[in-house]
Amino acid sequence: MHPRYGRRLPLTEAQGRLACLLSWSVPSAAILVATVLNLFDDPRAVPFFVSEVDEKGLQDVVFTAGLSFAGIAQLIHAWHLYHTLDAQLPRLWFAATLVGMVAAFNCVLVSHYDMFDHLNEHIITAMLAFGGGVLWAVLSVPALGRHATAAGQRMRKIGASMAAVGFVVMLMAFNPVANSIDATGLTTKEFLNEAQEAVVIAAPAEYVLVAGLMVCLASYRHELQSKSE
């Protein structure tokens, strides 16, 4: 057996499955609740990007606290998975785990770097959090290989496909319009108002991207369940 790097966490099988559940259910709930709260609290426009809920009032608290907790749960989840599951390609599985942990850490950071006051930091941490999480799942497919369950691999492929489609549609819809706008002197809100015709398509696509990541995170419950049996 290939040696594992680092010490495993002292989690029971039930606690490991709980970490898996929290890794996707907490961010899903936080984003959903914050989105609904923002809808009833004079939003800039509808539809809006996920990150636009991280600005004011109760939705800001829900979004920041939810994603911060989720990032910690994902860190625990990733490291527990690495030490629990057998892999066909152990070195790739270790690399995938590191990618997942970087993504989890940035899930915490992106919740504190809002797009209105820290735009550049927000963009970087969001790309690492969401893109890194999907890359973790993509790398897991060949890394786990024959040791993975069919249901888990299927969910990771579906989730990664959802995220890829959402990302491509978001870029194709938003970038051409955004590049045509002179942003000199505009606040983030003013810029988004100018680009709202693109946001109408790009914002729902971003929600599809996020949903794809949640599917990827939830997929590992099949491997944990199979391992416990």
C-alpha positions as CSV (number, residue, x, y, z in Angstrom):
1,M,0.0,0.0,0.0
2,H,1.3,3.5,-0.9
3,P,2.2,5.4,2.3
4,R,-0.1,8.3,3.3
5,Y,1.3,11.7,3.9
6,G,0.6,13.4,7.2
7,R,-1.5,12.1,10.1
8,R,-5.2,11.2,9.7
9,L,-7.9,13.0,11.6
10,P,-9.4,11.1,14.6
11,L,-12.8,10.9,13.0
12,T,-15.2,8.0,13.2
13,E,-17.0,6.7,10.1
14,A,-20.2,8.6,11.2
15,Q,-18.2,11.8,11.7
16,G,-16.6,11.5,8.3
17,R,-20.0,11.2,6.6
18,L,-21.1,14.2,8.6
19,A,-18.2,16.2,7.4
20,C,-19.1,15.2,3.8
21,L,-22.7,16.3,4.4
22,L,-21.7,19.7,5.9
23,S,-19.2,20.4,3.1
24,W,-22.0,20.8,0.6
25,S,-25.2,21.3,2.6
26,V,-23.9,24.3,4.6
27,P,-22.8,26.4,1.6
28,S,-25.9,25.4,-0.4
29,A,-28.2,26.5,2.4
30,A,-26.2,29.7,3.0
31,I,-26.3,30.8,-0.6
32,L,-30.0,29.9,-1.0
33,V,-31.0,31.7,2.2
34,A,-28.8,34.8,1.4
35,T,-30.2,34.9,-2.1
36,V,-33.8,34.9,-0.9
37,L,-33.0,37.5,1.8
38,N,-31.4,39.7,-0.9
39,L,-34.5,39.3,-3.2
40,F,-36.7,40.9,-0.4
41,D,-34.1,43.6,0.5
42,D,-34.1,46.0,-2.4
43,P,-31.6,44.1,-4.7
44,R,-29.5,46.0,-7.3
45,A,-31.3,44.2,-10.0
46,V,-32.8,40.7,-10.7
47,P,-31.1,38.4,-11.5
48,F,-27.9,39.1,-9.6
49,F,-24.6,37.3,-9.1
50,V,-24.1,35.1,-6.1
51,S,-21.5,37.4,-4.7
52,E,-23.9,40.4,-4.7
53,V,-25.6,39.0,-1.6
54,D,-22.4,39.6,0.4
55,E,-22.9,43.3,0.9
56,K,-25.3,44.3,3.6
57,G,-27.6,43.2,6.4
58,L,-28.6,39.7,7.4
59,Q,-27.8,38.1,4.0
60,D,-24.2,39.3,4.4
61,V,-24.0,37.6,7.8
62,V,-25.6,34.4,6.5
63,F,-23.3,34.3,3.4
64,T,-20.1,35.1,5.3
65,A,-20.7,32.8,8.3
66,G,-22.0,30.0,6.1
67,L,-19.1,29.9,3.6
68,S,-16.6,30.3,6.4
69,F,-18.0,27.3,8.2
70,A,-18.3,25.4,4.9
71,G,-14.6,26.0,4.1
72,I,-13.5,24.5,7.4
73,A,-15.8,21.5,6.9
74,Q,-14.4,21.1,3.4
75,L,-10.8,21.1,4.8
76,I,-11.7,18.4,7.2
77,H,-13.6,16.5,4.6
78,A,-10.8,16.6,2.0
79,W,-8.1,15.3,4.5
80,H,-10.4,12.7,5.9
81,L,-11.2,11.4,2.4
82,Y,-7.5,11.2,1.5
83,H,-6.7,9.0,4.5
84,T,-9.9,6.9,4.2
85,L,-10.3,6.0,0.5
86,D,-8.1,3.7,-1.5
87,A,-6.8,5.1,-4.7
88,Q,-5.7,3.6,-8.0
89,L,-3.2,6.5,-8.5
90,P,-2.1,7.5,-4.9
91,R,0.1,10.4,-5.9
92,L,-2.6,11.9,-8.0
93,W,-5.0,11.4,-5.2
94,F,-2.7,13.3,-2.9
95,A,-2.4,16.1,-5.4
96,A,-6.2,16.2,-5.8
97,T,-6.5,16.4,-2.0
98,L,-4.1,19.4,-1.9
99,V,-6.1,21.1,-4.6
100,G,-9.3,20.5,-2.6
101,M,-7.7,21.9,0.6
102,V,-6.6,25.1,-1.3
103,A,-10.2,25.4,-2.6
104,A,-11.6,25.0,0.9
105,F,-9.3,27.6,2.4
106,N,-10.3,30.0,-0.4
107,C,-14.0,29.3,0.4
108,V,-13.3,30.9,3.8
109,L,-11.4,33.8,2.2
110,V,-14.0,34.6,-0.5
111,S,-16.7,35.0,2.1
112,H,-14.7,37.9,3.7
113,Y,-13.6,39.6,0.5
114,D,-16.8,41.0,-0.9
115,M,-16.9,42.2,-4.5
116,F,-17.8,45.7,-3.6
117,D,-14.9,46.6,-1.4
118,H,-12.3,44.0,-2.4
119,L,-13.0,43.2,-6.0
120,N,-9.6,41.9,-7.1
121,E,-9.2,39.7,-4.0
122,H,-12.8,38.5,-4.4
123,I,-12.2,37.4,-8.1
124,I,-9.0,35.5,-7.2
125,T,-10.4,33.7,-4.1
126,A,-13.7,32.9,-5.9
127,M,-11.8,31.3,-8.8
128,L,-9.7,29.2,-6.4
129,A,-12.6,28.3,-4.3
130,F,-15.1,27.2,-7.0
131,G,-12.6,26.3,-9.8
132,G,-10.4,24.5,-7.3
133,G,-13.3,22.5,-5.9
134,V,-14.3,21.3,-9.3
135,L,-10.7,20.5,-10.3
136,W,-10.4,18.4,-7.1
137,A,-13.4,16.4,-8.3
138,V,-12.1,16.1,-11.8
139,L,-8.7,14.8,-10.6
140,S,-10.5,12.4,-8.3
141,V,-12.0,10.5,-11.2
142,P,-8.8,9.0,-12.5
143,A,-7.1,9.1,-9.1
144,L,-9.7,6.9,-7.4
145,G,-10.2,4.8,-10.5
146,R,-11.4,1.3,-9.9
147,H,-11.6,1.9,-6.1
148,A,-14.4,4.5,-6.6
149,T,-18.1,3.7,-6.7
150,A,-20.0,4.0,-10.0
151,A,-22.5,6.4,-8.4
152,G,-19.8,8.6,-7.0
153,Q,-17.9,8.8,-10.2
154,R,-21.1,9.5,-12.1
155,M,-22.0,12.4,-9.7
156,R,-18.5,13.9,-10.1
157,K,-18.7,13.8,-13.9
158,I,-22.2,15.4,-13.8
159,G,-21.2,18.0,-11.3
160,A,-18.0,18.9,-13.2
161,S,-20.0,19.1,-16.5
162,M,-22.6,21.5,-14.9
163,A,-19.8,23.7,-13.5
164,A,-18.0,23.8,-16.9
165,V,-21.1,24.7,-18.8
166,G,-22.0,27.3,-16.2
167,F,-18.5,28.8,-16.4
168,V,-18.4,28.9,-20.2
169,V,-21.8,30.5,-20.5
170,M,-21.0,33.0,-17.8
171,L,-17.8,34.1,-19.5
172,M,-19.3,34.2,-23.0
173,A,-22.3,36.3,-21.8
174,F,-20.5,38.7,-19.5
175,N,-17.1,39.3,-21.0
176,P,-18.0,40.9,-24.4
177,V,-20.5,43.3,-22.7
178,A,-18.1,44.1,-19.8
179,N,-15.2,44.8,-22.2
180,S,-17.4,47.3,-24.1
181,I,-18.0,49.4,-21.0
182,D,-15.7,52.2,-19.9
183,A,-15.4,51.4,-16.2
184,T,-13.4,54.5,-15.4
185,G,-14.8,56.2,-12.3
186,L,-17.6,53.6,-11.9
187,T,-18.3,51.8,-8.7
188,T,-18.9,48.0,-8.9
189,K,-22.7,48.6,-8.6
190,E,-22.7,51.2,-11.3
191,F,-20.6,48.9,-13.6
192,L,-23.0,46.0,-13.0
193,N,-26.0,48.2,-13.7
194,E,-24.4,49.1,-17.1
195,A,-23.7,45.4,-17.8
196,Q,-27.1,44.1,-16.6
197,E,-28.1,42.8,-20.0
198,A,-25.2,40.4,-19.7
199,V,-25.8,39.7,-16.0
200,V,-29.3,38.4,-17.0
201,I,-27.6,35.4,-18.6
202,A,-24.3,35.3,-16.6
203,A,-25.8,35.3,-13.1
204,P,-28.0,32.2,-13.6
205,A,-25.0,30.5,-15.2
206,E,-23.0,31.2,-12.1
207,Y,-25.6,29.5,-9.9
208,V,-25.4,26.5,-12.2
209,L,-21.6,26.5,-11.7
210,V,-22.0,26.6,-7.9
211,A,-24.6,23.9,-8.0
212,G,-22.2,21.7,-10.0
213,L,-19.6,22.1,-7.3
214,M,-22.1,21.1,-4.6
215,V,-22.9,17.9,-6.6
216,C,-19.1,17.2,-6.8
217,L,-18.7,17.6,-3.0
218,A,-21.7,15.5,-2.2
219,S,-20.5,12.7,-4.5
220,Y,-17.9,11.3,-2.0
221,R,-20.7,10.1,0.3
222,H,-21.0,7.1,-2.0
223,E,-17.4,6.1,-1.4
224,L,-17.6,6.7,2.4
225,Q,-20.8,4.6,2.6
226,S,-19.2,1.8,0.5
227,K,-16.1,1.9,2.7
228,S,-18.1,1.7,5.9
229,E,-20.0,-1.3,4.6
